[in-house]
Amino acid sequence: ALALAAFALPQTAVADPAFGIGFTLLTNGQLTVGAKIFSNDEHDKAALSVGLDYNPASNSLRPNAGVAYLHGHGYGDVNVGYDLTDQTFDFGLGLGALAKKADEEVVTVVPAP
């Protein structure tokens, strides 16, 4: 009965995350550079993002979260972040490159004669 109950539960899809590096233009005109992790690696789809930027103008780190669109080998995102030095919230528009996915290895099992 327990096994039947497990099959009756809705199955959730698990997407692989994607990684990227890029630049973010902040609403105050400053440009940051950073890395992001995206909630999925499906191209031509929207994804949630979390990232950490370095802002050379304020010499500080800027954790951020946002929404991105993944396309080809790049992304565009809109995010909100917190400048750890200035202790202020700001908004940004980002562009960057996605890390290439490792090719999946195909294993063929041949039965012994």
Secondary structure by P-SEA (a helix, b strand, c coil): caaaaaaacbbbbbbbbbbbcccccccccbbbbbccccccccccbbbbbccccccccccbbbbbcbbbbbcccccccccccccccccccccccccccccccccbbbbbbbccc
